[in-house]
Amino acid sequence: NGQPRDVNVIDRSLEPETQAAVQADPDDPKQIGASMPGMVVDVAVRVGHAVSQGDKLLSLEAMKMETTVYAEGEGTVAQVLVYPGSQVAPGDLMIRLE
């Protein structure tokens, strides 16, 4: 009929090949998630370390401000998903305790 039409085509080949970060369950105190977007500066624990309430787990930096993440309870570090220099978004799982 001679009328122009706009068509949007999604090119799935342009999607990132990296997997999205695992999100922490806010109801599980054994999953330590990022409270703000930023960069991990220091990781103070390794897999197998026993931690108690108040122990330093890691440090985050955002906009020249550094924040320390402390353990909320006792446990053993089961998994460390970040390393110094990695970027995190709010809610990203950083450390899992058992």
C-alpha angles and dihedrals in degrees: 000000000000096000117136117235132195116227125187115208119191112219104210092186088073094060114114115264094213117095120246115256118266112255121228119238105241091206093057112080090195091067114077112205132185113267094199139011114270149102126294108241102177136007110204099185138057133201110289097025115134113228131190131198112299097019116139113251104173146327128243127198125203126166092349091306119116123210126190120215114214131194113262093203145355124296148112122271107250100172138009111199100178137057134193108292097025118129119231134191126210110288097017112144109246106165133013122203128199 
